[in-house]
Amino acid sequence: MRWKRFWLMLAPSLAALAVLAAGMAQGAVPASFAVSGRQIKVSAAKLTGRGVGIVPGVVRSMDGRQHVVLHLSLRTAQVYGLCQSAEVDTPLGPFTVRLGTRDREKPSQVSRLSISATSLGADVGLGSVVLNRDAGVLGAGSVLKGKRGDYGVGVLTFSARDVTADAWMVMGGSFMVDGLSVAIGRDVRPCF
């Protein structure tokens, strides 16, 4: 009975994620939506791709609180060693859910990826960078548009290693993951 309640709570979240991903695939960037009450961890061993946009923003959690974030978008990317983890409450207590790739040498193909992060760390190489570009007209191949007059960063090409991010949400227009691994448990380790 407890697990049935858990899955009933999870089903609307999965449906909402599918709708948001479809909207992102069509180029729509949501202006306001509610996220869960906790952050997630996202990491990758290596990222390469084209079209980066970064703009400031705010997300609202289900408890009504607002959180300042950086919306980071990637037009296309190859992701090696993709990992996402979160701590979730279940009827049996707190567990860690972890999604990742089994083979860190095989890249996952991602298009129109968007991350709403509070912190981001990586060793990066950037090509054709524009700092303090108007967020409403980022250019540089970015799929992200911010509010006119706001601070923005546009990057044409990028590569990054040892990527870690604390995020409120991650969305992708399309993911092609070869060898997805999903685990939940008290002994499952977070991505970092």
N, C-alpha and C positions, 0 to 999 in steps of 0.2 A: 504494500500500500504506500509506503514512504517513497519508493522508487517511482511509482506511478505519478505521485505528486511532483517529484523532481522533474520527470520528463514532460509533464503538463506545463510546468513553469518554463522549461527550456524551449518547447515548440514555438511559442510566439517570438522568442528571441531569434531563433533560426529563420523564421519567416520574415521578420523585419530585416535581418541581415541580407537575405536574398533580394528583397525589394531595394535596399540601399545599394547593393552591388549592381543590380540592373540599372539603377539610376546613374551610377558612376560610369557604367559602360556606355551609356548614351551621352556622357559629357556633362551631366547635371551634377553640381556640387551642392550638397545639402547645406542650407544656411543655418538651420537649427534642428536638433534632434536630441533625444535623451539617450544617454549611455548608462551602463550599469554603474553601481556605486563604487567600483574599484578599478584600479588601473591594471593593465596587462604588461607583460614583458615580451619584447620582440628582439630577436637577434639574427645575425647572418654572419657567416665566415667571410663572404665576399659578395659584393654587388657591382654590376657594371650596367650602364644603360645611357639613355638619352632623355632630355627634357625634364629638368627639375624645377619646381617652383616652391618657394617657402613664403608663407604669409602668416601673420599673427591672427588668432581667432579665439573663440570661446565655445566650449561645449557645456551642456547642462546634464548633470546626472539625475537619476530617477528621484533622488531626494530633494531636487530643486536647486541644489547648489551649482554655481557656475565655476568653471575651471579655465584659466587662461592656458592656451596651447599654441604651438606652432603647427600649422597645417603644412605638411610636406607632401608634395605629389611627384610621382615619377611616371613619365609617359610610357616608357618601356624599360624593362630591367631583366637581367639574368641574375638569379639569386642562388648562391651556393650556401648550403648549411642553414636553410631556413628553419626558424624555431619561434613558436609563440606559446607562452604559458600564462596561466592565471590561477589564482586561488579562488575556489568556489565553496560556498556553503551547501552541504547536503544534509539530509535527515540523519546521516551517520557522523556528522562533524565536517570540519574543513578538509578539502582534498585539493590537490593540484591537477589541473588539466594541462596537458602538453601536446602540441601538434608540431610535427617537424618532419624533415626528410631523413630517410634512413641512410642514404649515401651522400656525404658532403661533397663528393667530387662531381655529381651530376647536377647541372643547374635547373632550377625551376624558372619557367618563363612567366613573366608578369607584365600586364599592361594596365595602365591607368590606376596605379597603386596610390593610395592616399593614407597617410598616417597622421593622426592628431596626437602629438607628443608633448610631454613636459620636459623631457631630457633626451638628448641624443649624443652618442659618442661613436667615433670612428676615425680611422686613418683614411684620408680622402685625397683624391686627385680630381681636379675640376677643370673643365675647358669652357672658354667663353662665358665668364661669370659677369653678371651685372648686379651690383649691390645697390640697395635703396631705390630700386625701380618701383614705379607706381604699381601697387598690388592689383589694381584693376586692369592693367595691361602688361602682364609679365613678359610675354613673348618667350623667346629661347626654347620654343617647343613645349612649354609647360601646359598641362591640361587644367591647372588651377587658376582661378581668378579670385582675387580678394576684393576688398572694398576700395573704391577709388580714393586716392590720397594716402592710403596706408603704406607702410614699409613692405617691400617685397624683395626677394632674391630670385633671379633667374639664372639657370645654368644649362648650357647646351649638352655637354657630355660629362660623365662622371664615372669614377671607380672608387670603391670604398672597401676597406677590410676591417674585420673585428667590429662589426656594427652592433650597438646595443641601444635600445630605446625603451623608456617607460612611456606608455601611451594609453590614451583613453579609448582609441578606436583605430582599427586598420581595415581599409576597404580596398578591393581590387576589382577592376572591370572584368579581368579574366586571369585565372591562375592555371598553369599547366605544371603539376607537381608529379614527378616520377618517384614513386615509393614513399607515399605519405604514411607517417606513423602517428597514431593517436593513443594517448595513455591517460588514465586517471587513477589517482591513488594517493595515500598519505606519504608513501615513500618515493613518489615521482618528483624528480628534481626540477626546479624552474630553469628557464633558459640561461639565466645568469644571476 
